[in-house]
Structure formats: C-alpha cells, structure tokens
C-alpha cells in the first residue's frame, strides 16, 4: 500500500528517488519564467534589452512604431547579443520579435514562413 501511495504522489508532482526509494519533491525545479515586453524609442535602450536576455528573461521586442533606421539597428544589436549569449530569436509578427536566452527554446511553425520573407520585410524604406 505504501508503494501505491508513492506512485500516486509521483503523478502529483513528486518523483521517486531510485537509489534510496525516497519520495522527493521536484516542484523547486520549476523556476518562474519572466517575459519582458519592450518598445524602444532610442538606440540607447538596447543595453537594457540585452541585459534582460543575459539575466535569462525572454524579451518581446515591439518595433511597430519605431522608425526604420532605429528598428534595423536595434534588431541587429539584440540579435548579435542573443547569438553571443547562446540564445535564439523568432520574428512573431510585423515588427515584433521574440528573443530567448540559452535556457529556453522557441517552438514555432512561423520560423519557415518568416525566414522566406526576410527579417526586415515589414520595414518600409
């Protein structure tokens, strides 16, 4: 009966420790994920954006209202910083990008669609 109780606890967020047969909580392994939404108005804000990625926060970068030159510079900088930190990025809409640190993955069907159109297809020159 004790074994049945342990199996029930496994299904409720508990995991059996195999070597000793103890039941241990794995709930502490789940960290709260933070997502930061930014709409930079000046290039000087890119350092703060990169710092968020460095500190393992996902960043949604909204450049819909930014002028085309600022948008290009910001995306170039943040993409470079994300690459250097081992993260990844995804265009999620016109002028909207998702940047995630190395500890997160992006799973999306949009990747191929946007890569065919080009990253700056939304910018009107």
C-alpha positions in Angstrom: 0.0 0.0 0.0 2.9 2.4 0.7 4.2 1.7 -2.9 0.7 2.6 -4.3 0.8 5.8 -2.3 4.2 6.7 -3.7 3.0 6.0 -7.2 0.1 8.4 -6.6 2.4 11.0 -5.4 4.6 10.7 -8.5 1.6 11.7 -10.6 1.0 14.7 -8.4 4.4 16.4 -8.9 6.5 14.1 -6.9 9.3 11.8 -8.1 10.7 8.7 -6.5 14.4 8.8 -5.9 15.6 5.5 -7.3 18.7 4.7 -5.3 17.1 5.0 -1.9 13.4 4.6 -2.7 12.6 8.0 -1.1 9.9 10.4 -2.4 11.3 13.8 -3.2 9.6 17.0 -4.4 10.6 18.3 -7.7 8.5 21.4 -7.5 11.5 23.5 -6.6 12.9 22.7 -10.0 10.3 24.9 -11.7 11.5 28.4 -11.9 9.2 31.3 -12.7 9.8 32.4 -16.3 9.8 36.2 -16.9 8.9 37.8 -20.2 9.8 41.4 -20.8 8.0 43.4 -23.4 9.9 46.4 -24.7 9.2 49.2 -27.3 12.5 51.1 -27.6 12.3 54.7 -28.7 16.1 55.3 -28.7 19.0 53.1 -29.5 20.5 53.5 -26.0 17.8 51.2 -24.7 19.5 48.2 -26.3 21.8 47.6 -23.4 18.9 47.0 -21.1 17.3 44.7 -23.6 20.5 42.6 -23.9 20.8 42.6 -20.1 17.4 41.0 -19.8 18.4 38.2 -22.1 21.7 37.9 -20.2 19.7 37.5 -17.0 17.6 34.7 -18.5 14.5 36.6 -19.3 12.6 36.3 -22.6 12.1 39.6 -24.4 9.3 40.5 -26.8 10.7 43.4 -28.9 7.9 45.6 -30.4 9.3 47.8 -33.2 6.0 48.5 -35.0 6.1 52.2 -34.2 9.9 52.7 -34.5 11.4 54.4 -37.4 13.1 52.0 -39.9 16.7 53.0 -39.2 16.2 52.6 -35.4 14.4 49.3 -36.0 17.3 47.9 -38.0 20.0 49.0 -35.5 18.0 47.6 -32.5 17.3 44.3 -34.2 21.0 43.9 -35.4 22.3 44.7 -31.9 19.8 42.4 -30.0 20.3 39.6 -32.5 24.1 39.8 -32.0 23.8 39.9 -28.3 21.3 37.0 -28.3 23.7 34.9 -30.5 26.7 35.7 -28.3 24.7 34.6 -25.2 23.7 31.3 -26.9 20.0 32.3 -27.2 17.7 32.3 -30.1 15.2 34.6 -31.8 12.0 34.5 -33.7 10.0 37.0 -35.7 6.4 36.7 -34.5 4.8 39.5 -36.4 5.4 42.7 -38.4 7.9 44.5 -36.3 7.6 42.1 -33.3 10.4 39.7 -32.3 10.9 37.2 -29.6 14.4 36.8 -28.1 15.0 34.0 -25.6 18.1 33.1 -23.6 20.0 29.8 -23.9 17.9 28.1 -21.2 14.7 28.4 -23.4 13.6 27.1 -26.7 11.3 28.5 -29.3 8.9 26.0 -30.9 7.0 27.6 -33.8 5.7 26.9 -37.2 6.2 30.6 -38.1 10.0 30.1 -38.4 9.9 28.9 -42.1 7.3 31.4 -43.1 9.2 34.4 -41.8 12.6 33.2 -42.9 11.4 33.0 -46.5 10.1 36.6 -46.4 13.2 38.1 -44.8 13.6 39.6 -41.3 13.0 43.2 -42.4 10.1 42.6 -44.8 7.9 44.7 -42.6 10.1 47.8 -42.8 9.1 50.3 -45.4 12.1 52.2 -46.7 
